[in-house]
Amino acid sequence: MSQETSVTIGAGTPRPLTMRNPVMSAAGTFGYGVEYARLLDLSRVGAIVTKSTTVRPRAGASMPRWVETPSGVLNAIGLNNPGIGRVLREYAPKWSSLRAPVVLSIAGESVEEYVEIAQRAEEAEAIAGLELNVSCPNVSEGGALFGSDPVQAASITGALRAVTSLPLIVKLTPNAASVAEVAMAVEAAGADAVSLVNTIAGLVIDVEGRRPFLGNGGGGLSGPAIRPVAVRLVWDVARVVTVPVVGLGGIARVEDALQFIMAGASAVQVGSAGFAKPDTIIRVAEDLADWMARHGVASLDEIRGCAMPGCEGRE
Ligand SMILES: Cc1cc2nc3c(=O)[nH]c(=O)nc-3n(C[C@H](O)[C@H](O)[C@H](O)COP(=O)(O)O)c2cc1C
Protein backbone atom coordinates (compact mmCIF):
# COMPACT_ATOMS: atom_id res chain seq x y z
CA MET A 1 0.00 0.00 0.00
CA SER A 2 1.40 3.43 -0.84
CA GLN A 3 0.63 6.26 1.54
CA GLU A 4 -0.90 9.56 0.48
CA THR A 5 1.12 12.13 2.38
CA SER A 6 1.01 15.17 0.10
CA VAL A 7 -0.36 18.43 1.45
CA THR A 8 -1.41 21.61 -0.37
CA ILE A 9 -1.48 25.07 1.16
CA GLY A 10 -3.26 27.87 -0.67
CA ALA A 11 -5.24 25.51 -2.90
CA GLY A 12 -7.29 28.40 -4.29
CA THR A 13 -4.35 30.74 -4.94
CA PRO A 14 -2.59 31.29 -8.28
CA ARG A 15 0.51 29.42 -7.04
CA PRO A 16 -0.53 26.72 -4.53
CA LEU A 17 2.22 25.23 -2.36
CA THR A 18 2.18 21.46 -2.76
CA MET A 19 4.43 19.44 -0.50
CA ARG A 20 5.24 15.78 -1.02
CA ASN A 21 4.90 15.16 2.69
CA PRO A 22 3.75 17.28 5.64
CA VAL A 23 7.15 17.70 7.32
CA MET A 24 8.73 21.15 7.02
CA SER A 25 11.68 22.84 8.69
CA ALA A 26 10.90 25.54 11.26
CA ALA A 27 12.00 29.13 10.64
CA GLY A 28 15.35 30.06 12.13
CA THR A 29 16.45 26.49 12.74
CA PHE A 30 17.43 25.43 9.20
CA GLY A 31 19.23 28.51 7.86
CA TYR A 32 18.27 29.25 4.26
CA GLY A 33 18.15 25.55 3.36
CA VAL A 34 21.22 25.69 1.12
CA GLU A 35 23.49 25.10 4.14
CA TYR A 36 21.98 21.59 4.43
CA ALA A 37 21.96 20.68 0.73
CA ARG A 38 25.13 18.58 0.92
CA LEU A 39 24.28 17.01 4.25
CA LEU A 40 20.71 15.91 3.63
CA ASP A 41 18.62 14.72 0.69
CA LEU A 42 16.15 17.56 0.70
CA SER A 43 13.95 15.85 -1.88
CA ARG A 44 12.66 13.87 1.10
CA VAL A 45 11.31 16.85 3.06
CA GLY A 46 7.97 18.59 2.60
CA ALA A 47 9.28 22.15 2.50
CA ILE A 48 11.97 24.40 3.89
CA VAL A 49 11.06 27.50 5.85
CA THR A 50 13.93 30.00 5.93
CA LYS A 51 15.31 32.14 8.71
CA SER A 52 13.06 35.17 9.18
CA THR A 53 14.24 37.92 6.86
CA THR A 54 13.86 41.64 7.34
CA VAL A 55 14.25 44.56 4.92
CA ARG A 56 17.63 45.60 6.27
CA PRO A 57 20.36 43.33 7.68
CA ARG A 58 20.10 42.77 11.43
CA ALA A 59 23.04 41.94 13.65
CA GLY A 60 20.82 40.28 16.24
CA ALA A 61 20.81 40.31 20.03
CA SER A 62 23.87 40.48 22.28
CA MET A 63 25.52 37.27 23.45
CA PRO A 64 24.78 34.86 24.94
CA ARG A 65 21.81 34.06 22.74
CA TRP A 66 21.03 30.56 23.85
CA VAL A 67 20.77 28.56 27.09
CA GLU A 68 19.62 24.99 27.64
CA THR A 69 16.72 24.42 30.03
CA PRO A 70 15.00 21.22 31.20
CA SER A 71 13.81 19.55 27.98
CA GLY A 72 14.17 22.78 26.09
CA VAL A 73 16.17 25.74 24.92
CA LEU A 74 15.71 29.43 25.67
CA ASN A 75 16.94 31.64 22.83
CA ALA A 76 17.08 35.29 21.96
CA ILE A 77 18.76 35.43 18.59
CA GLY A 78 17.13 38.76 17.76
CA LEU A 79 16.40 37.97 14.11
CA ASN A 80 19.95 38.29 12.87
CA ASN A 81 19.79 37.99 9.09
CA PRO A 82 21.49 39.50 6.02
CA GLY A 83 18.40 41.43 4.83
CA ILE A 84 16.11 40.70 1.87
CA GLY A 85 18.50 42.13 -0.77
CA ARG A 86 21.30 39.71 0.04
CA VAL A 87 18.91 36.81 0.56
CA LEU A 88 17.50 37.32 -2.94
CA ARG A 89 20.97 37.70 -4.44
CA GLU A 90 22.81 34.92 -2.61
CA TYR A 91 20.29 32.29 -1.62
CA ALA A 92 17.31 32.55 -3.96
CA PRO A 93 19.27 31.49 -7.09
CA LYS A 94 20.21 28.25 -5.29
CA TRP A 95 16.70 27.41 -4.10
CA SER A 96 15.48 26.00 -7.41
CA SER A 97 18.11 23.24 -7.17
CA LEU A 98 17.19 22.19 -3.61
CA ARG A 99 14.39 19.84 -4.70
CA ALA A 100 12.13 21.07 -1.89
CA PRO A 101 9.84 24.08 -1.99
CA VAL A 102 11.21 27.06 -0.08
CA VAL A 103 8.95 29.23 2.05
CA LEU A 104 10.44 32.62 2.90
CA SER A 105 9.84 33.64 6.50
CA ILE A 106 9.46 37.39 6.76
CA ALA A 107 9.58 39.77 9.70
CA GLY A 108 9.53 43.51 10.16
CA GLU A 109 9.08 46.40 12.51
CA SER A 110 6.20 47.96 10.60
CA VAL A 111 3.49 46.91 8.16
CA GLU A 112 5.36 48.80 5.43
CA GLU A 113 8.45 46.68 5.99
CA TYR A 114 6.50 43.41 5.72
CA VAL A 115 4.85 44.68 2.54
CA GLU A 116 8.19 45.68 1.02
CA ILE A 117 9.67 42.24 1.59
CA ALA A 118 6.59 40.51 0.21
CA GLN A 119 6.70 42.68 -2.91
CA ARG A 120 10.38 41.94 -3.47
CA ALA A 121 9.79 38.23 -2.89
CA GLU A 122 7.44 38.22 -5.88
CA GLU A 123 10.55 38.71 -8.06
CA ALA A 124 12.08 35.39 -7.04
CA GLU A 125 10.48 32.47 -8.84
CA ALA A 126 12.00 29.96 -6.44
CA ILE A 127 9.96 31.24 -3.50
CA ALA A 128 6.99 28.91 -3.03
CA GLY A 129 5.29 30.71 -0.18
CA LEU A 130 5.60 33.25 2.60
CA GLU A 131 5.47 32.63 6.34
CA LEU A 132 4.64 35.76 8.22
CA ASN A 133 6.50 35.91 11.52
CA VAL A 134 4.31 38.15 13.63
CA SER A 135 5.25 36.26 16.71
CA CYS A 136 8.92 36.71 17.51
CA PRO A 137 9.15 37.73 21.14
CA ASN A 138 12.68 39.08 20.77
CA VAL A 139 12.12 42.22 18.75
CA SER A 140 11.34 45.16 20.95
CA GLU A 141 10.04 47.22 18.04
CA GLY A 142 6.68 45.50 17.80
CA GLY A 143 7.13 41.90 16.59
CA ALA A 144 5.27 40.47 19.55
CA LEU A 145 2.57 43.11 19.39
CA PHE A 146 1.49 42.29 15.83
CA GLY A 147 0.90 38.67 16.68
CA SER A 148 -0.71 38.96 20.05
CA ASP A 149 -3.51 41.30 18.98
CA PRO A 150 -6.17 39.96 16.55
CA VAL A 151 -6.79 43.39 15.02
CA GLN A 152 -3.12 44.10 14.31
CA ALA A 153 -2.46 40.56 13.11
CA ALA A 154 -5.40 40.83 10.70
CA SER A 155 -4.32 44.23 9.44
CA ILE A 156 -0.83 43.05 8.57
CA THR A 157 -2.18 39.86 6.98
CA GLY A 158 -4.62 41.89 4.89
CA ALA A 159 -1.86 44.25 3.77
CA LEU A 160 0.25 41.32 2.60
CA ARG A 161 -2.69 39.54 0.97
CA ALA A 162 -3.16 42.64 -1.16
CA VAL A 163 0.38 42.51 -2.55
CA THR A 164 1.28 38.84 -2.84
CA SER A 165 0.03 36.00 -5.00
CA LEU A 166 2.06 33.51 -2.96
CA PRO A 167 0.48 31.19 -0.40
CA LEU A 168 0.55 33.06 2.90
CA ILE A 169 1.13 31.21 6.16
CA VAL A 170 0.74 33.30 9.31
CA LYS A 171 2.82 32.06 12.23
CA LEU A 172 1.10 32.57 15.54
CA THR A 173 2.54 33.30 18.92
CA PRO A 174 1.49 31.29 21.96
CA ASN A 175 1.99 34.51 23.95
CA ALA A 176 -1.47 35.87 23.09
CA ALA A 177 -4.54 36.06 25.30
CA SER A 178 -6.50 33.99 22.76
CA VAL A 179 -4.51 32.30 20.03
CA ALA A 180 -7.77 31.01 18.51
CA GLU A 181 -9.06 34.58 18.11
CA VAL A 182 -5.87 35.66 16.37
CA ALA A 183 -6.14 32.60 14.09
CA MET A 184 -9.72 33.45 13.13
CA ALA A 185 -8.79 37.08 12.50
CA VAL A 186 -5.90 36.24 10.15
CA GLU A 187 -7.98 33.65 8.30
CA ALA A 188 -10.65 36.28 7.70
CA ALA A 189 -7.94 38.67 6.47
CA GLY A 190 -6.75 36.23 3.82
CA ALA A 191 -4.21 33.82 5.37
CA ASP A 192 -3.94 30.54 3.47
CA ALA A 193 -2.70 28.69 6.58
CA VAL A 194 -1.65 29.31 10.15
CA SER A 195 1.42 27.82 11.80
CA LEU A 196 1.82 27.52 15.53
CA VAL A 197 3.61 27.84 17.83
CA ASN A 198 6.50 30.25 17.90
CA THR A 199 8.51 30.17 21.11
CA ILE A 200 6.97 30.79 24.53
CA ALA A 201 8.33 33.84 26.37
CA GLY A 202 10.72 32.78 29.13
CA LEU A 203 13.55 33.92 31.34
CA VAL A 204 16.59 32.26 32.90
CA ILE A 205 18.45 34.12 35.65
CA ASP A 206 22.20 33.70 36.11
CA VAL A 207 22.18 33.54 39.91
CA GLU A 208 25.90 34.21 40.40
CA GLY A 209 25.76 37.16 38.03
CA ARG A 210 22.40 38.26 39.51
CA ARG A 211 21.09 39.11 36.06
CA PRO A 212 19.29 37.47 33.14
CA PHE A 213 21.45 34.80 31.51
CA LEU A 214 20.74 35.86 27.92
CA GLY A 215 22.20 39.06 26.54
CA ASN A 216 18.72 40.14 25.51
CA GLY A 217 17.24 39.56 28.96
CA GLY A 218 14.23 37.39 28.18
CA GLY A 219 14.01 34.82 25.40
CA GLY A 220 11.77 32.28 23.74
CA LEU A 221 11.42 28.70 24.93
CA SER A 222 11.38 25.82 22.43
CA GLY A 223 11.88 22.06 22.43
CA PRO A 224 10.02 19.14 24.03
CA ALA A 225 9.16 21.26 27.09
CA ILE A 226 6.64 23.24 25.03
CA ARG A 227 5.10 20.36 23.08
CA PRO A 228 1.97 19.81 25.21
CA VAL A 229 1.22 23.54 25.11
CA ALA A 230 1.66 23.60 21.34
CA VAL A 231 -0.46 20.48 20.75
CA ARG A 232 -3.23 21.98 22.89
CA LEU A 233 -3.16 25.24 20.95
CA VAL A 234 -3.29 23.41 17.62
CA TRP A 235 -6.27 21.46 18.95
CA ASP A 236 -7.96 24.75 19.93
CA VAL A 237 -7.18 26.51 16.63
CA ALA A 238 -7.99 23.63 14.27
CA ARG A 239 -11.55 23.68 15.54
CA VAL A 240 -12.13 27.32 14.64
CA VAL A 241 -10.41 27.78 11.26
CA THR A 242 -10.95 26.08 7.91
CA VAL A 243 -7.49 26.80 6.45
CA PRO A 244 -4.70 24.24 7.04
CA VAL A 245 -2.98 24.38 10.42
CA VAL A 246 0.77 23.74 10.60
CA GLY A 247 1.81 22.45 14.03
CA LEU A 248 5.17 22.76 15.69
CA GLY A 249 6.84 22.83 19.08
CA GLY A 250 9.13 20.10 20.36
CA ILE A 251 8.81 17.65 17.48
CA ALA A 252 11.71 15.19 17.55
CA ARG A 253 10.05 11.88 16.64
CA VAL A 254 7.20 10.69 14.47
CA GLU A 255 5.01 10.17 17.53
CA ASP A 256 5.36 13.88 18.30
CA ALA A 257 4.35 14.82 14.77
CA LEU A 258 1.38 12.44 14.97
CA GLN A 259 0.13 14.20 18.09
CA PHE A 260 -0.10 17.46 16.14
CA ILE A 261 -1.77 15.75 13.16
CA MET A 262 -4.30 14.01 15.39
CA ALA A 263 -4.96 17.38 17.07
CA GLY A 264 -5.91 18.76 13.65
CA ALA A 265 -2.66 19.83 11.93
CA SER A 266 -2.29 19.33 8.18
CA ALA A 267 1.48 19.73 8.33
CA VAL A 268 4.21 19.98 10.96
CA GLN A 269 7.57 21.68 11.36
CA VAL A 270 10.75 20.44 12.99
CA GLY A 271 12.77 23.10 14.84
CA SER A 272 15.21 22.78 17.74
CA ALA A 273 15.51 18.98 17.46
CA GLY A 274 17.47 19.50 14.26
CA PHE A 275 20.29 21.27 16.09
CA ALA A 276 21.27 18.02 17.83
CA LYS A 277 20.40 15.75 14.88
CA PRO A 278 20.13 17.58 11.55
CA ASP A 279 18.46 14.60 9.85
CA THR A 280 15.49 14.70 12.27
CA ILE A 281 13.29 16.29 9.62
CA ILE A 282 13.91 13.42 7.19
CA ARG A 283 13.54 10.78 9.88
CA VAL A 284 10.18 12.18 10.95
CA ALA A 285 8.96 12.30 7.32
CA GLU A 286 10.02 8.73 6.59
CA ASP A 287 8.84 7.33 9.90
CA LEU A 288 5.46 8.92 9.23
CA ALA A 289 5.05 6.93 6.01
CA ASP A 290 6.20 3.77 7.87
CA TRP A 291 3.79 4.42 10.73
CA MET A 292 0.92 4.88 8.28
CA ALA A 293 1.81 1.64 6.48
CA ARG A 294 2.03 -0.31 9.73
CA HIS A 295 -1.32 1.03 10.90
CA GLY A 296 -3.13 0.57 7.59
CA VAL A 297 -3.56 4.33 7.14
CA ALA A 298 -3.64 5.12 3.42
CA SER A 299 -4.05 8.89 3.67
CA LEU A 300 -3.36 11.60 6.23
CA ASP A 301 -7.03 12.56 5.89
CA GLU A 302 -7.87 9.42 7.88
CA ILE A 303 -6.04 10.61 10.98
CA ARG A 304 -6.01 14.41 10.75
CA GLY A 305 -7.96 15.75 13.69
CA CYS A 306 -8.99 12.28 14.86
CA ALA A 307 -8.37 13.28 18.49
CA MET A 308 -10.54 16.37 18.21
CA PRO A 309 -13.79 16.40 20.14
CA GLY A 310 -16.60 14.90 18.11
CA CYS A 311 -14.29 13.20 15.61
CA GLU A 312 -16.24 10.30 14.13
CA GLY A 313 -13.24 8.03 13.85
CA ARG A 314 -12.54 8.21 17.58
CA GLU A 315 -12.79 4.92 19.41
C1 LIG B 1 17.58 29.36 17.57
C2 LIG B 1 16.18 29.61 17.13
C3 LIG B 1 15.92 30.58 16.17
C4 LIG B 1 14.62 30.83 15.73
N1 LIG B 1 14.39 31.77 14.77
C5 LIG B 1 13.13 31.97 14.31
C6 LIG B 1 12.87 32.87 13.24
O1 LIG B 1 13.77 33.49 12.67
N2 LIG B 1 11.59 33.04 12.85
C7 LIG B 1 10.54 32.36 13.41
O2 LIG B 1 9.39 32.54 12.99
N3 LIG B 1 10.77 31.46 14.39
C8 LIG B 1 12.03 31.25 14.86
N4 LIG B 1 12.25 30.33 15.84
C9 LIG B 1 11.13 29.56 16.38
C10 LIG B 1 10.99 28.21 15.72
O3 LIG B 1 10.74 28.32 14.32
C11 LIG B 1 9.86 27.40 16.37
O4 LIG B 1 8.64 28.12 16.24
C12 LIG B 1 10.10 27.12 17.84
O5 LIG B 1 11.46 26.87 18.09
C13 LIG B 1 9.28 25.93 18.35
O6 LIG B 1 9.61 24.75 17.65
P1 LIG B 1 10.69 23.68 18.22
O7 LIG B 1 10.30 23.40 19.65
O8 LIG B 1 10.55 22.49 17.31
O9 LIG B 1 12.03 24.32 18.14
C14 LIG B 1 13.55 30.08 16.28
C15 LIG B 1 13.81 29.11 17.25
C16 LIG B 1 15.11 28.85 17.66
C17 LIG B 1 15.35 27.78 18.70
The ligand as an SDF file (V2000), in Angstrom:
LIG
                    3D

 31 33  0  0  0  0  0  0  0  0999 V2000
   17.5850   29.3640   17.5650 C   0  0  0  0  0  0  0  0  0  0  0  0
   16.1790   29.6100   17.1260 C   0  0  0  0  0  0  0  0  0  0  0  0
   15.9230   30.5840   16.1650 C   0  0  0  0  0  0  0  0  0  0  0  0
   14.6230   30.8300   15.7280 C   0  0  0  0  0  0  0  0  0  0  0  0
   14.3940   31.7720   14.7680 N   0  0  0  0  0  0  0  0  0  0  0  0
   13.1310   31.9660   14.3080 C   0  0  0  0  0  0  0  0  0  0  0  0
   12.8740   32.8720   13.2430 C   0  0  0  0  0  0  0  0  0  0  0  0
   13.7720   33.4880   12.6730 O   0  0  0  0  0  0  0  0  0  0  0  0
   11.5860   33.0360   12.8530 N   0  0  0  0  0  0  0  0  0  0  0  0
   10.5390   32.3570   13.4080 C   0  0  0  0  0  0  0  0  0  0  0  0
    9.3920   32.5390   12.9870 O   0  0  0  0  0  0  0  0  0  0  0  0
   10.7710   31.4550   14.3940 N   0  0  0  0  0  0  0  0  0  0  0  0
   12.0320   31.2530   14.8560 C   0  0  0  0  0  0  0  0  0  0  0  0
   12.2530   30.3330   15.8410 N   0  0  0  0  0  0  0  0  0  0  0  0
   11.1260   29.5640   16.3810 C   0  0  0  0  0  0  0  0  0  0  0  0
   10.9880   28.2070   15.7160 C   0  0  0  0  0  0  0  0  0  0  0  0
   10.7400   28.3190   14.3250 O   0  0  0  0  0  0  0  0  0  0  0  0
    9.8580   27.3980   16.3720 C   0  0  0  0  0  0  0  0  0  0  0  0
    8.6420   28.1150   16.2420 O   0  0  0  0  0  0  0  0  0  0  0  0
   10.1010   27.1240   17.8390 C   0  0  0  0  0  0  0  0  0  0  0  0
   11.4620   26.8730   18.0940 O   0  0  0  0  0  0  0  0  0  0  0  0
    9.2780   25.9300   18.3490 C   0  0  0  0  0  0  0  0  0  0  0  0
    9.6140   24.7500   17.6540 O   0  0  0  0  0  0  0  0  0  0  0  0
   10.6870   23.6760   18.2170 P   0  0  0  0  0  0  0  0  0  0  0  0
   10.2970   23.3960   19.6480 O   0  0  0  0  0  0  0  0  0  0  0  0
   10.5540   22.4900   17.3140 O   0  0  0  0  0  0  0  0  0  0  0  0
   12.0260   24.3220   18.1390 O   0  0  0  0  0  0  0  0  0  0  0  0
   13.5470   30.0750   16.2820 C   0  0  0  0  0  0  0  0  0  0  0  0
   13.8100   29.1090   17.2540 C   0  0  0  0  0  0  0  0  0  0  0  0
   15.1090   28.8500   17.6650 C   0  0  0  0  0  0  0  0  0  0  0  0
   15.3470   27.7770   18.7010 C   0  0  0  0  0  0  0  0  0  0  0  0
  1  2  1  0
  2  3  1  0
  2 30  2  0
  3  4  2  0
  4  5  1  0
  4 28  1  0
  5  6  2  0
  6  7  1  0
  6 13  1  0
  7  8  2  0
  7  9  1  0
  9 10  1  0
 10 11  2  0
 10 12  1  0
 12 13  2  0
 13 14  1  0
 14 15  1  0
 14 28  1  0
 15 16  1  0
 16 17  1  0
 16 18  1  0
 18 19  1  0
 18 20  1  0
 20 21  1  0
 20 22  1  0
 22 23  1  0
 23 24  1  0
 24 25  2  0
 24 26  1  0
 24 27  1  0
 28 29  2  0
 29 30  1  0
 30 31  1  0
M  END
$$$$
